[in-house]
Amino acid sequence: MTFAMPLLDPDLRRTWLFGPGADAATHDAMTRSGADGLIVDLEDFTPPERRAAARQGLAVLLQQWRMAGRMVAVRINALEGEGAVDLEAAMAARPDVIAYPMASSAAQMRALEAAIAAWELRLGHAAGSTEIMPVCETALGVADVREIAAASARIRSALLGAEDLAADLGAERHPDADELDHARRRFLLDCRAAAIEPIDAPYTFSDVDGAVREAQASRRLGYRSKSLVRPEHAAALNDALTPDAEAIRRATAIVAGFQAARARGEDRALVEGLWVEVPTYRNAQRLIERGRRLASMKAGR
């Protein structure tokens, strides 16, 4: 079994779970977590002395995750460091996505694009089949995400960092994440302007309730995807990022009310206290369609 076809759409990849490169128990927990995308992290999550073992196990691990119906990604180290060795091992294991740490420039993405294209050619993979996911975890990376996104057609999403970004900002970390509020909003705006899917920063505290609250707040801003670092958070975050029955009911009421108003020759409709104009109507249609596609994806698993 390969991953469900709807996961080809970046907006349906609700959760991206990071995990270490050489920890079988955690790998099993990740497989069972229900996260839509799984990222084996050869950078911060894997100590340098364990990276060789992690590279050797990539092919088996990624196949295991694919059989579970997940998108699979490998976060390599920077190309000027161990990244070239990481990339060789990763490409042999056929990942869906290569995630790149500390992404801060278009030049990095062009170099990665060239390296991936060379490996696809050498290994006989379909050209352009491997996505690039920049992980923007510095002030410069967040500020320049539009230029980063424009550097390669392989970039369909970008991920906002949390801990490295907070450190770069000199911020104090708290569960309410107020210190990342501006970056979160700016990243969303610039990713949408670049026509790529923004992936929200991980909630790095242990409690599930806090992770859900953060996901709900991010969803209100416009995020549809979130990264995470704890397998036990995945199911709750999937639910938080899936339109629920009330959201579908309200969107359906908006669509029906607006269509009825237009049929009467009116320019807008009053639905549950909201004056609905064309943009709100279209957004409600998108929400209904996304709910339908997510339901189809769940049924296919």
N, C-alpha and C positions, 0 to 999 in steps of 0.2 A: 504493500500500500504506500502510495506517495501522499504528500499533503493535499488536502482538499483544494480543488481548483480556485474557489473564491479567495484563498489566501494569496493568490497572485495579485490581488488588489490591496495596496498598502493600507487603506483605511480600515480593512477588516482584520488586520493584525493587531488586535487590541492590546496584547501583552507580550513583552519581550523580556525573558528571564535570563539574567546573567548567572553563570556558574563557573567553577574552576575547571582546569584542564585535566587534572589527574586526581579525581576523587570519585570512585565508583558509587559510593553510597549517595552522594549528592546528585550524581548523574541519574540514578534511579528515581530519586525524589523529583528531579526536574521532569523526567519522562511522565511521571504520574501527576504532575502539578496541574495539567490542563492549559498551561500557557500556550499561546498560539505560536510564538517564536522562541527558540532556545538558542542562547549564545554561549558557546564555549570560549572562555576568555583566557587567552594565552598571555595577557598583559598583567594587570594588577591582581587578578584572582589566582594566578599561578606563580608561585615562587620560582625564581630563576633556576634553582637546582632541580625542579620538577618539570621544566618545560620540554626537555627531550622526551621524557616518558609520555607527556601529554600529546606531543606531536605524533608519536608512534601509535597512539590509540585513537586518533581522530577518525580514521576511516570506519572503524567498528562503531564508534560512538555516534557519528552522524547518520550512519545507516540505521542504527537503533532508533534514533529520533525521527527519521523519515518514516520508518515503519509505524511509528505511533501517530503519524499524520501531522507532524509539526514542520514549520519552516525551520531551517537550520542555518546558523551563522557562526563564523569564527572571528573573534576579535584578535587581530595580530598586534604585534608591537610595531613601533615606527620602522619604516623601511630602512632608515639609516642605522638602525640598531639590529635587533634580532628579527625584524619584520620580514626580511627576504627569506629567511629560513622558515619562519612561520607560514609564509604565503605558499612556499613550495609544498609543505605538508598539507596545508589546508586545501589547495587546489586539487591535489591528488584524491582528497576525500569528497570532492564535488559539493561544496557548500552552496546554498542558495544566495548567501550574502557574505561579503567580507566587511567587517566593521573595523573602522580605523580610529585609533585613540588620539586624543588631543588634536583633532582636525582643526586647522587654523588658516589654511591657505588653498587657493586653487592649484598652486604648483604641486602640493602634496597629492591632490586628487588626480592630476594629470599623470604623475609618476605612477600612482597605483593603477590607474586605468591602463597604462602601457604594460605594466608588469602582469596584470590579470589577462589582458589580451594575448600576451605572449604565451602564458601558460595554457589558456584555452586552445590556442593553435597547436601547441606542442602535445597536449593531452587528447586532442580530438573532441573537445567539448564544443557545443554550439557557440558561435561567436556572440558575445553580448549577453550570455545566459547568466552571468554572475553579477549580482548587484553590489553596489558599494553603499555602505551606510556610514557617513561621517558621524563620529561622536564628538560633539562640540562641548568641551568641558573647560574652556578658558574664556576669558572676556573677549579676546580677539576672535576666537572661533564663533562665539555667539554673534558678535558684531558683524562678522563677515560671512555669515551662512549663505547669503544670496550668491556671493561670488563663488563660494565653495560648491554650491549646488549646480551652478552653471558650468562647472569644469568637466562634467561627464554626464552623458545620458544614462549611465548606469545608476545614478543617484536618484532614487525614488522616495527616499525618506532620510531624515537626519534625527539624531538622538541628542537630547539635552542632558549634559552631565549634572551631577549634584555636588559630590564631595570635592572633586578637583576644582570645580567652578567656584564653590564657596571659598576654598582656600585661596584661589587666585584673586577673588574679590576682597579677601581679608574679612569675610563675614563670619558671624557666629551662627552655628547650626542649632535650630530648634525644630520641634515637631511641626509647628505651624508653617514653617518654611517661608515666613515673610521676607527673609533675607534674599530669597530667590525669585520673589514676585515679579520684579521688573524684567529680569532675564527670561522668565517663563513667558511673560506676555510678549516681549520683543521677539523671542524665538518663534513663537506661533505666528506672529504677523509676518515675519520675514520668510518663513518657510512657505506660508500660503502664497506670498508674493512670488516666490520662486517655483510655485506649482509642485512642491514635494510635500510629503506627509510628515508633520512634526511628531516626534515621539517624546512624551513628557519624561522628565527626570525621575529617577527611582526614589521611592520613599525608603530611606535607609534606617529607619527605626523599626523596632520589632513588632509593634502592635498592629493587628489587622485593621482595627477600627480607624486608626490614623491614616493608614494607607488608603482606605476607602474614602475617607473625608477628602484627602488630597486629590484622589482621582475624580471625585464628583465636582470639586472646585475647578479642576483643570478641564473637565468635560464642559462645564458651563462657559469657559473661555473659548472652547472650540477644539480642544484636543480629543482625538478618538483613539489614541494609542498611548500606552505608558510602559516604561521599562520598570523592572523590579529586580530585587536581589534575594528575595526569600520565596522558595517554592510554595510555602503555605499561604502566601498572599494572592496567588494567581487566580484561584476560582472566584474569590470575592471581587478582584479587580476586573475580571472578565464580565461579571454581572454589572458592575458599576459603569462599564463602558459599552454596555449593550442596551439599546432602547427598551425600556420596560413597558408593561401594558399601559400604564398611565401616559407615558410619553407618546406611545403610538395612538392612544385614544385622542389625546389633545391635537397631535399632528393631523389626524384624520378629520377632526372637527374643523381645524383651520382650512384644510383643503376643501372640504365640503362647503363650508361657509363662504369661502372666497369664490368658488365656482358658481354657487347659487347667486351671489351678489353680481358677478359678471353676467350671468344669464339674464339678470334684471336690468342690465345696462349700467350698473353702479361701478365706481372705480375701486372700491375697497369694501371690506366687510368687518363688522364688529363681532368678534368671537371671544367670549369669556373675558370681556373687558379690554381686549387688545384690538386695535385697528390694524387689520391685516392688509398689507399691500403686497405687490408682486414679489419682492425679495423674501418676505416671510412665508408666503405661499410656496415658493420654490424650495426654501429650506425645509419646510414641513414635508414636501414630496421626497426630498433627499433622505430625511430621517426614516420615513416609511420604507423606502427602498432599501436603505441600509439594514433596517430591522429584518426585512424579508431575506436579504442575502445572508445575514448572520444565522437566521433560522435554517436556511437551506444548508449552510456549512455545518451546523450542528447535526442536522439530520443525516448528513453524509459521512459523519465520523463513526 
